[in-house]
Amino acid sequence: MREALAAVAALAFLFSVWKIGAYAFDGYASKKTYGEIRSVYYGPPEELAYAPPAPNDPVPHPASAEQRAVNPKFGPLLERNGDVVGWVRIAGTRIDYPVAQAEDNEYYLHRGVDGERSAAGSIFMDYRNDAGGTNRNTVLYGHDMKNKTMFADLVEYESRWNFENRTIVEFDTLYAEGKWEIFSAYTTSSSFDYIRTEFDSDEDFGQFLDAVKGKSLHASDVEVSAEDTILTLSTCSSAFADARFVVHAKLLPQGGEGEGDNRE
């Protein structure tokens, strides 16, 4: 009997060691992959030449069917994965990733930007959003990884210092570069519908904005109205079962910056 219990305990220990090792290796591989991708994305312009598909060629993503001009720096990423629809970065954090989009919100939960299985998954856009960022609320998702990758740093916006000093999200789509100013950050459950992408009217959207701003952990002087376009960043939280941590930001006029533009 003792031998059997010892054998079970040994197997359980070995399985735990294997799981920890697999997680660590997955994290290492993920960091390496995204490091390579960043070097390509931020590389010299002359290395980012991209020829748009010919009329009879398959387009890399449904959104490009509108024949909008694709920013050349996304060319190498589109060649690597046609599901890439943008790039998100918050200075002063480790959030600096390509954004993918699939036909549902499940595919990139456990697949890296190359489509390979990965515990870290990818940063991805809600499948209901237009890839060009034309919706009133564009929603991006990412895991809260223990190794502080992906959207783990979003939870740092529980801190008022981060909320006041790292206020700008840089989110570029394939077709336009944009800066977004954070106006709300809070913990909620998935039962609160903060991921709405369509609204019946300006009044409906205005009520939504009032609701998400009212939930913020910190007061904000940033004014938002039904005329604005917003970006929603969402990750899981360990605060309670089914918890989510959410950050909302509004699109600034071209070239505009908020007063607390990621000061250190």
N, C-alpha and C positions, 0 to 999 in steps of 0.2 A: 504493500500500500504506500509506504513511504517513498519507495522507488518510483512508483507511478506519479505521485504528487511532485516529486523532484523533477521528473521528466517533463511534466506539464509546465512547471515553473520555468524550467530551462528553455522550453519552446516559446513560452510567452516572452521571456527576456530577449531571446534571439529575434523574435518578431518585432519587438519594440526597437531594438537596435537597428534592425533592417529598415523600419519605418523612418526612424530619425535620420539614418544615412541617406535614404531615398529622398527625403524632404530637403536635406542639405545639398545633395547633388542637384536636385531640381532647381533649387534657389541659385546655385552657382551657374548652372547652364542658362537660366533665365537672365541673370545679370550679364553674362557674357554676350548673349544674343542681343540684348537691348543696348549694351555698350557698343557693339558693332553697328547697330542700326543708327544710333546717335551720331557716330563718326561719319556715316554716310549722309544723314540728314543735314548736319551742320557743316558739311564739307564745303570746299571752295566752289563757287558758282559754276566754274568751267567744268567741274566734274558731275554736274547735275543736269546735263542736257537730257531733254525728254521729248520724244516725238509723239504727238497725240495720235491715236489710232486712225487709220484710214477709214473712210466711210463704210467699207465692207468688212472691216476687222471687228472682232468682238470687243466691246468696250470693257474696261477693267472694272467698272462698277456701274450699276444702273443710273446713278445720279449724273454720270458724264454723258448720258444720252441727250441732255439738253445742250451739249456742245459748248458749254462754258469753258473758258480758258483755264487749264490746269496750271497751278504754280509749278514751275520747273523743278523745284527742290523736292517735290513729291514723286518725281519720275522713277528714281531707283526703288522707292518703297512700293510703288504700284507694280513695278516689274516683279518684285518679290512677293507681293500679295495684293491682288486687285480689290480686296475688301478694305484697304486703308482709306479712311475718309478725312483724316486730320491729324493734328499734333497738339497735345496739351502740356503746358509747363507752368509751374509756379516758382518764381525765383525765391531762393532761400529754403526750399524744400527739395525732397528727392523726386518730386512729381515732374517727370520730363519724358513723355512717352508718345508713341504713335497711337492713334485711335482707329479701331477697326469697326466694322458694322456688318452683321449677318442678317439673315432673314428672320431671326428670332433672337431672344435675349438669353439663350442657353449656350449657343455654340462657343462663344469666346469666354465663357465662365471658366473653362478648364482647358483652353488652348491658347498658346502663345500667338504672337502676331504672325508667325510663320505657319500657323495651323497645326503645330505639333502639340500633343497632349502635355499639359503643364498645370501644376497645382496653382501657380500664380495667375494663370489665365492671361487676359489682356485688358487694357482699358478699351471699352467699347461703347459705341453710341446706341441708344435705343433704336430698335428696328423700325419704329414708327416715324422716326425723324427723317426729314429730308437731309441728305448728306451735304447739301450746300449750306445748311444752317438757316433755312428760311422760316422755320417754325418759331412761334413765340417762346417756346420753352424747349431747348435742346438738352437732352439728358445723357450724361456720361456715367458709366459704372466702372468700378474697379474693386479688387479685393483689398481688405485690410490685412496685409501679410505680416507675420511675426518678425520677419527679417527687415521690416520697414520699407519694403518695396511697394510698387503699384500705388494704391490710394491710401496707404497706411498713414501718411502725414496729414491727411484731411482731418483726422481726429484731433490733431494738434490745435485745430481752431476752437477747441474748448477753451483754450487760453485767450484771454482778451488781448494780450500782447500780439499774438499772431494775427488776430482779427483786425487789429488796428495798424499793423506794420507790414503785413504781407497781404495786401488788399487786391493785388492784380493777378488775374488768371490770363495767361496768354493761350488762346485757343484759336488755331488756324485751321480752316477747312481747306479742301483742295483748291478752292476758288477765291478765298479771301482771308487776309490776316486780321485778327481781331484781339483787342484787349477788353477784358471784362472786369468790372469792379465789384468786389464781394459786398453784399449787403445783409446776408443772413447766414447763420450757422447754428445747427441744433441737432439733437438726438430725437428720433421718433420711431414709430413702428411702421411696418409696411402697410398697415391699414389706412394710414394717412396718404392720400393720393397726391404726393408731391411730384410724381412723374408724369402728370398730364401733359400731352403734347398738342392737344386741340382744345379750343374754347369757342363757345357759342357766340360770344359778343365781347366788346370792350369791357362791358360791365362784369361779365363772367370772369374775364382775365384779371380785371382790377381786384375783384374779390379774392381771387387766388393769390395775387401778390400781397394783399393785406394779410392773408392767412399765413403765408410762409414768412413774411417779415415779422409778424407778431409772435412767431414761435422762436425767434432767434434768441440765443443765450446772451447776446450782447446788443446793446442799442447801436443803431447806425444812423448817420446823417445822410446817407445816400438815399436820394429820392427815386422812387420807381413808380411808373404809371403804365397805363394800358398801351402807351405809345412805345414802350421799351421792348427789347428782346432780351431774354434771360438765358443763362446757362446754369444747369443743375448738375452738381457732382455728388455722387452717391456711393457710399461704402457700408459694409457691415460694421456693427459696433457690439462690444461685449457688455454694454450697459445692462441689458436684459435680453430675454429670449425674443428673437425676431426684431432686434433693434437695428436701426440704420442711423448713420451720421451723414448729414446733408449740408452742403454748402451751395448757396445761390449767388450768382453774380449777374450784373447787367452789362450789356454791350455798350462800350463807350464810343463816342463819335470818332471817326478815323483820325488817328494821331493823338487822341485824348488820353490823359492819364489821371488817375485819382490822386487825391492829396497825400495819401499814405502809400505811394507806389513802391511796395516791397522794400521799405527802408530797413537797414540792419542796425 
